[in-house]
Structure formats: structure tokens, C-alpha cells
Amino acid sequence: MNRFLILTLVLLTSSSVMKTTAGPTKQSPVPLPHAHAHNDYYHKRPLLDALEQGFCSVEVDVFLVEGRLLVGHSRSELKSTRSLRSLYLEPLKQRVATNQGRVFRKGPAFMMLIDIKSDADATYAALRKVLTEYDDILSTTTAGKHKRKAVTIVISGNRAQDAIAKTVHRHAGIDGRLADIDSKMPSHLMPLISDNWGRHFRWRGQGKMPEKERKKLRETVNKIHLSGRRVRFWATPEDPRVWSELRDAGVDLIGTDDLAALSQFLKARSD
């Protein structure tokens, strides 16, 4: 065997060993089913920063402007380059295509909460048309039969509830309120109950949570779960003591603006 052939074999063997032992340079994020990115579009990289931290739910505010669904908290923030399609729907479609039909490979279903800020009916009509283009990745309900896919859309804010409920083939559900806790709507139509924490609880994380409020929280969550719905509160204090009480009570989605802090908290709990 000549020297050139021997050298080639050595190099190939070394390369193979390096590939086997080195592994990926960066671990895939651990999916966090209870992590919800509040006003996700304010982050440097909308959607992507949340996904990098393992978040399985994001919240997006949208306005209907000249037929387009633009992302922002107020009209003064809107830019033609920041649309629901470009910031969220297209990146999600590409990610699902490369992750074997999931946002997180082998992870749970992903939820996108779309908070409508403009006219309810007109915005839903436009949104409905756009969502049909993503039928392959979005959970759908046809004539009462629900099919869960990679991404589940829930509409909050200005909710065109009648129009949504009457849609025969729909790609979105309704975000309910605690006033809807006894609603007879099926869970696929109203899969989530959300409300303002401060309207129902006085505790803000200082000292121990009053037992009366703790009991109220757990009873509320249990009742919602019995109807097959998930639970979320907004405007909760950014405090691990509050997050602990929420998770201990079984609250499904914890909202935050501090992605890294909530990610670290939930990973430490491992539940």
C-alpha cells in the first residue's frame, strides 16, 4: 500500500471519529408546553427568540390595514414589512416542514394567540382567508370534527365569536373569559379561557399567597379543565413566586416578556 493511500485512509478515519464524538454544536431547545410569550413581536427576533427558549405558545397583536394583517400593539407601531404572514406564518410553515410535521420535533402542539386590535368581523374575514393558505400546518375543525395539527390558532381581543362559530371549515378557536366558564361551546371552538389576573386576585407575589385566593385559583382551574379547556391569565407579576403558584394550581400557560427567566424557571421545575 503506497504512502498516499495510507494517508488518505488515516484522514478519513479521523474525520469519521470527529463527527461521531463531536456531536451538534448547539443543543435543540427543550419544548416548554407552559411557556407563553406575551407580545412576542416586541422581541428582537419575533417568534424565533421564543422558539429558541423552548416556548410553545406566542401572542401576536394584529390590525387590518388596507387588506393586510400587520403586527403591532398600536397603529403607530405598524410597518408594512411586519405582517402576520412574514413574521409568523411563513417561518412556522418552514419550521414544520423541516421538523417532521411539528414546530418542535417530537414536541407538543404549538399555539399562536392572535389578538385582534381592529374591527372584529372585518379582521376575522381577512384572517380567515389567509389561514386557509396554511391548512397543512394549522389545526382545523370541519363540521364539528376537530383535527389537531402542528399549530393551533386561538383568537383573542376583538373576537368575532358568531362568525368564528359559523365557519364550517375553520382554522381558529375563540379565547374565552372567566365569564364563559360555564359556556356550552365545545372545547375545540373555545379551547382556552384567559383573563386579567388583577381582576380576580389581589396577591402580587409579596409574602405567601392568601389561602383563600389559592383555593379560588385551584378551584377555577379545575373547573375549566373539566370542560376540556386550557387556562391562562394575563398581567401576572413577573415573579417566580407567582409562577410557582400558577403551575402548582395547574395553570396551563404562563405569560411573560422575560423569555430567558421563565424558560429557566420551567426547566428547573421539569413539570
C-alpha positions, 0 to 999 in steps of 0.5 A: 500500500503506497504512502498516499493511500495510507494517508488518505485512509488515516484522514478519513478515519479521523474525520469519521471519529470527529463527527461521531464524538463531536456531536451538534454544536448547539443543543435543540431547545427543550419544548416548554408546553407552559411557556407563553410569550406575551407580545412576542413581536416586541422581541428582537427576533419575533417568534424565533427568540421564543422558539429558541427558549423552548416556548410553545405558545406566542401572542401576536397583536394584529390590525387590518390595514388596507387588506393586510394583517400587520403586527403591532400593539398600536397603529403607530407601531405598524410597518408594512414589512411586519405582517402576520404572514412574514413574521409568523406564518411563513417561518412556522410553515418552514419550521414544520416542514423541516421538523417532521410535521411539528414546530418542535420535533417530537414536541407538543402542539404549538399555539399562536394567540392572535389578538385582534386590535381592529374591527372584529368581523372585518379582521376575522374575514381577512384572517380567515382567508389567509389561514386557509393558505396554511391548512397543512400546518394549522389545526382545523375543525370541519363540521364539528370534527376537530383535527389537531395539527402542528399549530393551533390558532386561538383568537383573542381581543376583538373576537368575532365569536358568531362568525368564528362559530359559523365557519364550517371549515375553520382554522381558529378557536375563540379565547374565552373569559372567566365569564364563559366558564360555564359556556356550552361551546365545545372545547375545540371552538373555545379551547382556552379561557384567559383573563386579567389576573388583577381582576380576580386576585389581589396577591402580587407575589409579596409574602405567601399567597392568601389561602383563600385566593389559592383555593379560588385559583385551584378551584377555577382551574379545575373547573375549566379543565373539566370542560376540556379547556386550557387556562391562562391569565394575563398581567401576572407579576413577573415573579417566580413566586407567582409562577410557582403558584400558577403551575402548582394550581395547574395553570396551563400557560404562563405569560411573560416578556422575560423569555430567558427567566421563565424558560429557566424557571420551567426547566428547573421545575421539569413539570 
